[in-house]
């Protein structure tokens, strides 16, 4: 952790405020899990308003998409968007290719291990698993970095190879037989989200990525043998996640290009619509279901489409129209995204118990017991943001 050499109140001409605001929006959605909107929705089942909010603060069970499902794709996408700006800045400061590459390798390793550390909280020994967002980004970061020096046509080619190759890996893996017991891998055989026909190649904990993890993760010391991930997530998700980061890399190249500002917007919007349509069609036809938990190629395209559109929206409002004041709370979070990620995972319990100690446990019930999780969460969220604001004012930014 080191202080920034430039005042955060002065916008770097090579830095787009819209990128920081978009990243801050994504991290805020993650931090806002403490609001427990789904718990409020459960105790007010007749309210369409709370059901809507509860749905969009929860991950879908398998196929489909909620706002909450766009957090990880957006964070990964923005890693790619930022890379062309970072490479240009480092080159301008005279860094050699060798030095930049060694830093990329070091950064990737730290991200992988930080993700493992966070997943190990509360366990008796290191929990070697690699589905955490930071670990996933770390596993794909070095290839992304190397692609940052290549022509855009090679970046597109790499994306195509990843999507087609990963699709084929699942499609060629044998389907689970009629006697396959999903009860042994975290679900029942009557789970309503099980797919049939060709789409069954992408069923939960019976696919190629699951098979890989039952071998790979058991190479590490464990309290008990790994059999499945309860959410269906897998280590190999990092491969299509790299595809999402490549989409961001290409978008970042567009944002740094000499195109006219509104031409950039047009490119992002067209790419977004194409991505949404392609992902939806592939999923709808059963060729490749859009499943975030195993990051299917159609999910790369569908979620990537949303990322293009969100980036375009933030860019238009903040950098083209100059309407920035509203985004300041998001920029505070976005400029310290690693710190925000760690604070959300490490400090929630401490902050909550401290609030109980000093403010009492009745404050959360001020609007009735149904809203207690929301009020308590709002107080915790305010303290989290306050910590990030304190760091922002003192120019302390956690960098890896």
C-alpha atoms as one frame of an Amber mdcrd trajectory, in Angstrom:
protein
   0.000   0.000   0.000   1.483   3.303  -1.013   0.454   6.937  -1.288  -0.262
   8.122  -4.787   2.174  10.649  -6.180  -0.617  12.706  -7.738  -3.554  14.328
  -6.048  -6.730  12.291  -6.665  -8.661  15.531  -7.018  -6.749  16.321 -10.203
  -7.870  14.128 -13.092  -4.984  12.539 -14.979  -5.536  13.361 -18.667  -4.737
   9.721 -19.473  -7.290   8.518 -16.901 -11.007   8.485 -17.576 -13.192   9.371
 -14.602 -15.903   7.202 -16.132 -13.703   4.114 -15.671 -13.217   4.876 -11.982
 -16.941   5.539 -11.552 -17.923   2.320 -13.350 -15.437   0.349 -11.250 -16.746
   2.076  -8.138 -20.313   1.200  -9.105 -19.334  -2.453  -9.441 -17.471  -2.531
  -6.128 -20.312  -0.680  -4.420 -22.728  -3.385  -5.582 -20.428  -5.971  -4.033
 -20.052  -4.044  -0.769 -23.818  -3.480  -0.688 -24.365  -7.187  -0.094 -24.402
  -6.164   3.586 -27.852  -4.592   2.975 -29.278  -8.135   2.819 -32.060  -7.123
   0.440 -32.958 -10.749  -0.248 -33.644 -11.262   3.480 -35.966  -8.267   3.492
 -37.685  -9.662   0.398 -38.302 -12.990   2.140 -40.181 -11.378   5.028 -42.183
  -9.118   2.675 -43.121 -11.652  -0.019 -46.068  -9.657  -1.359 -43.995  -6.609
  -2.269 -42.959  -6.565  -5.935 -40.501  -3.777  -5.112 -38.578  -5.813  -2.541
 -38.777  -8.968  -4.647 -37.183  -7.043  -7.525 -34.393  -5.702  -5.312 -33.859
  -9.085  -3.663 -33.562 -10.800  -7.041 -31.000  -8.340  -8.329 -28.855  -8.650
  -5.204 -28.691 -12.427  -5.586 -27.019 -14.712  -8.096 -29.378 -16.689 -10.320
 -29.415 -20.408  -9.558 -27.874 -21.428 -12.904 -28.958 -19.977 -16.255 -29.886
 -16.326 -16.625 -28.634 -13.047 -15.246 -29.287 -10.568 -12.453 -27.546  -7.274
 -11.731 -25.518  -9.078  -9.066 -24.261 -11.513 -11.704 -22.671  -8.613 -13.605
 -20.310  -7.651 -10.761 -17.537 -10.137 -11.526 -17.719  -9.743 -15.338 -17.572
  -5.963 -14.990 -14.613  -6.074 -12.613 -12.766  -8.462 -14.951 -13.723  -6.428
 -18.027 -12.374  -3.239 -16.429  -9.029  -4.915 -15.767  -8.762  -5.242 -19.535
  -9.988  -1.703 -20.189  -7.358  -0.244 -17.868  -4.453  -2.213 -19.342  -3.781
  -0.057 -22.465  -3.737   3.050 -20.256  -1.379   1.348 -17.798   1.004   0.146
 -20.515   1.134   3.598 -22.074   1.810   5.218 -18.697   4.586   2.775 -17.833
   6.201   3.185 -21.238   6.042   6.969 -20.860   7.937   6.623 -17.575  10.678
   4.673 -19.330   9.915   1.182 -18.050  11.329  -1.616 -20.177   9.262  -4.494
 -21.514  11.153  -6.880 -19.232  10.381  -4.805 -16.139   6.719  -4.503 -17.062
   6.479  -8.253 -17.683   8.103  -9.144 -14.357   5.663  -6.811 -12.602   2.737
  -8.466 -14.411   3.893 -11.912 -13.243   4.307 -10.671  -9.669   0.906  -8.995
  -9.752  -0.739 -12.152 -11.072   0.810 -14.250  -8.291  -0.300 -11.808  -5.599
  -3.860 -11.734  -6.940  -4.037 -15.532  -6.987  -2.747 -15.852  -3.438  -4.898
 -12.997  -2.117  -7.944 -14.773  -3.484  -6.868 -18.015  -1.786  -6.278 -16.122
   1.471  -9.747 -14.579   1.422 -11.364 -17.945   0.672  -9.476 -19.454   3.611
 -10.918 -17.094   6.230 -12.414 -19.012   9.148 -10.880 -22.336   8.099  -8.373
 -24.489   9.980  -5.862 -24.543   7.126  -5.246 -22.931   3.758  -8.254 -23.605
   1.544  -6.761 -24.122  -1.878  -9.450 -23.067  -4.292  -9.249 -20.632  -7.184
 -12.776 -19.485  -8.004 -12.416 -16.183  -6.150 -12.622 -13.150  -8.458  -9.071
 -12.046  -7.642  -7.638 -15.522  -8.233  -9.482 -15.802 -11.527  -8.105 -12.468
 -12.717  -4.618 -13.416 -11.532  -4.657 -16.715 -13.430  -5.440 -14.933 -16.684
  -3.513 -11.720 -16.139  -0.164 -12.631 -17.725  -1.718 -13.798 -21.041  -3.857
 -10.639 -21.015  -0.768  -8.501 -20.399   1.106 -10.123 -23.293  -1.882  -9.625
 -25.589  -1.778  -5.929 -24.681   1.288  -5.578 -26.920  -0.278  -7.364 -29.877
  -2.391  -5.945 -32.734  -6.127  -5.863 -32.150  -6.734  -8.546 -34.781  -4.644
 -10.957 -32.725  -6.631 -10.016 -29.632  -9.853 -10.872 -31.464  -8.290 -14.122
 -32.678  -7.292 -15.064 -29.140 -10.829 -14.362 -27.952 -12.290 -16.552 -30.685
  -9.883 -19.383 -29.887 -10.783 -19.218 -26.190 -14.538 -19.213 -26.800 -14.570
 -21.986 -29.400 -11.992 -24.109 -27.583 -13.739 -23.827 -24.217 -17.105 -24.595
 -25.800 -15.632 -27.701 -27.465 -14.081 -28.859 -24.177 -17.520 -29.008 -22.568
 -19.329 -30.255 -25.666 -16.935 -33.204 -26.103 -16.923 -34.212 -22.438 -19.251
 -37.204 -21.921 -22.734 -36.435 -20.675 -23.630 -37.736 -17.205 -25.348 -41.086
 -17.493 -28.979 -41.690 -16.520 -27.843 -43.094 -13.170 -25.646 -40.095 -12.284
 -26.378 -39.118  -8.685 -26.476 -35.347  -8.384 -27.061 -35.784  -4.670 -23.368
 -36.595  -4.325 -22.338 -33.307  -5.968 -24.489 -30.836  -4.088 -27.897 -31.091
  -5.793 -30.748 -33.532  -6.202 -31.765 -35.238  -9.419 -34.998 -33.225  -9.287
 -33.225 -29.843  -9.155 -35.327 -27.681 -11.506 -32.281 -26.072 -13.127 -30.867
 -29.278 -14.575 -30.607 -29.014 -18.360 -31.486 -31.757 -20.816 -30.378 -32.774
 -24.285 -27.186 -31.250 -25.687 -27.340 -28.430 -23.110 -26.772 -31.011 -20.355
 -23.042 -30.770 -21.147 -23.190 -27.601 -19.040 -25.030 -29.040 -16.034 -23.823
 -28.271 -12.528 -20.957 -30.391 -11.134 -21.072 -32.943 -13.914 -19.137 -31.109
 -16.613 -15.550 -30.922 -17.870 -14.472 -28.151 -15.474 -15.891 -30.039 -12.483
 -13.998 -33.173 -13.566 -10.775 -31.152 -13.778 -11.229 -29.809 -10.252 -11.872
 -33.238  -8.762  -8.323 -34.024  -9.896  -6.527 -30.673  -9.634  -7.787 -29.401
  -6.289  -7.048 -32.717  -4.630  -3.363 -32.212  -5.437  -3.308 -29.626  -2.626
  -3.411 -30.396   1.109  -7.045 -30.389   2.232  -9.075 -31.113   5.350 -11.146
 -33.511   3.247 -11.125 -34.598  -0.366 -12.684 -32.167  -2.841 -15.811 -33.532
  -4.484 -17.643 -30.473  -5.751 -18.113 -26.763  -5.334 -21.490 -25.992  -3.796
 -22.136 -23.168  -6.233 -20.816 -25.044  -9.248 -17.854 -22.672  -9.702 -14.583
 -24.029 -11.067 -10.897 -23.232 -11.452 -11.069 -23.362 -15.245 -13.468 -20.415
 -15.222 -10.314 -18.314 -15.534 -10.029 -19.284 -19.213 -13.334 -17.716 -20.352
 -12.794 -14.965 -17.756  -9.680 -14.157 -19.774 -12.074 -13.812 -22.703 -14.028
 -11.212 -20.748 -10.794  -9.371 -19.954  -9.830  -9.451 -23.643 -13.146  -7.787
 -24.479 -12.143  -5.107 -21.982  -8.667  -4.876 -23.507 -10.180  -4.253 -26.930
 -12.572  -1.679 -25.465  -9.650   0.025 -23.717  -7.839   0.248 -27.034 -10.882
   1.936 -28.520 -11.063   4.374 -25.597  -7.379   5.315 -26.041  -7.626   5.605
 -29.806  -7.859   8.829 -31.782 -11.470   8.177 -32.729 -13.885  10.999 -32.117
 -15.595  10.686 -28.705 -19.011   9.911 -30.128 -17.470   7.394 -32.531 -16.131
   5.589 -29.460 -19.614   5.592 -27.973 -21.076   4.201 -31.189 -18.470   1.424
 -31.256 -19.195   0.464 -27.639 -22.961   0.475 -28.139 -22.800  -1.607 -31.328
 -20.407  -4.085 -29.679 -22.699  -4.243 -26.653 -25.811  -4.985 -28.675 -24.001
  -7.635 -30.735 -22.648  -9.284 -27.589 -26.054  -9.352 -25.910 -27.745 -10.740
 -29.014 -25.091 -13.372 -29.712 -25.067 -14.626 -26.124 -28.846 -14.743 -25.920
 -29.220 -16.584 -29.244 -26.563 -19.190 -28.424 -28.194 -19.777 -25.049 -31.758
 -19.762 -26.358 -30.963 -22.333 -29.044 -29.327 -24.621 -26.493 -25.985 -24.475
 -28.323 -24.283 -23.002 -25.269 -26.348 -22.039 -22.203 -25.476 -18.678 -20.625
 -24.297 -19.726 -17.151 -22.258 -17.304 -15.072 -21.189 -19.889 -12.475 -19.174
 -21.829 -15.072 -18.560 -18.774 -17.283 -19.739 -20.329 -20.512 -18.704 -18.734
 -23.830 -22.253 -17.441 -24.342 -22.008 -15.830 -20.890 -18.772 -14.122 -21.979
 -20.636 -12.586 -24.915 -23.850 -11.760 -23.048 -22.225 -10.252 -19.963 -19.605
  -8.591 -22.152 -22.429  -6.907 -24.044 -23.684  -5.389 -20.802 -20.154  -4.295
 -19.921 -19.750  -2.464 -23.233 -23.081  -0.692 -22.723 -22.356   0.249 -19.114
 -18.943   1.634 -20.047 -20.560   3.647 -22.844 -23.174   5.014 -20.447 -20.643
   6.101 -17.818 -18.393   7.595 -20.509 -21.197   9.657 -22.037 -22.584  11.018
 -18.782 -19.303  11.704 -17.003 -16.623  12.370 -19.607 -18.664  13.760 -22.505
 -21.504  15.564 -20.758 -19.299  16.459 -17.807 -21.926  15.502 -15.220 -19.519
  14.253 -12.571 -20.527  15.449  -9.135 -23.058  12.661  -8.593 -20.349  10.054
  -9.265 -17.923  11.215  -6.560 -18.958   8.524  -4.016 -18.372   5.899  -6.714
 -15.002   7.356  -7.723 -13.857   7.137  -4.090 -14.536   3.393  -4.220 -13.339
   2.848  -7.781  -9.933   4.417  -7.241  -9.284   1.951  -4.402 -10.976  -1.172
  -5.687  -8.563  -3.694  -4.136  -8.936  -1.983  -0.755 -12.724  -2.022  -1.176
 -12.657  -5.724  -2.005 -10.564  -6.548   1.059 -12.568  -4.292   3.392 -15.803
  -5.984   2.316 -14.376  -9.439   3.006 -12.332  -8.727   6.121 -14.050  -6.004
   8.107 -17.802  -6.579   7.858 -18.050  -8.656  11.045 -15.779  -6.343  13.016
 -17.681  -3.222  11.938 -21.056  -4.814  12.675 -20.077  -5.976  16.159 -18.499
  -2.589  16.933 -21.707  -0.806  15.950 -23.642  -3.119  18.284 -21.214  -2.319
  21.083 -21.388   1.449  20.733 -24.876   2.065  19.305 -26.764  -0.891  20.740
 -28.654  -3.652  18.966 -32.023  -1.883  18.823 -31.051   0.759  16.282 -31.591
  -1.640  13.380 -35.215  -2.153  14.432 -36.141   1.521  14.212 -38.405   0.825
  11.198 -39.549  -2.597  12.386 -37.996  -6.066  12.443 -38.518  -6.637   8.709
 -36.046  -3.880   7.870 -33.455  -4.687  10.531 -30.990  -6.365   8.090 -31.258
  -3.352   5.784 -30.650  -0.728   8.487 -27.775  -2.633  10.060 -26.267  -3.221
   6.638 -26.620   0.438   5.686 -24.661   1.451   8.784 -21.918  -1.060   7.999
 -21.821   0.100   4.372 -21.502   3.729   5.469 -18.515   2.884   7.674 -16.877
   0.922   4.835 -17.269   3.866   2.484 -15.985   6.191   5.205 -12.787   4.151
   5.449 -12.291   4.431   1.697 -13.013   8.169   1.823 -10.415   8.557   4.587
  -7.881   6.756   2.362  -8.889   8.868  -0.632  -8.393  12.152   1.242  -4.934
  11.018   2.350  -3.993   9.764  -1.102  -3.588   6.179   0.118  -4.350   3.697
  -2.642  -3.802  -0.044  -2.375  -1.947  -1.181  -5.483  -0.807  -4.618  -6.555
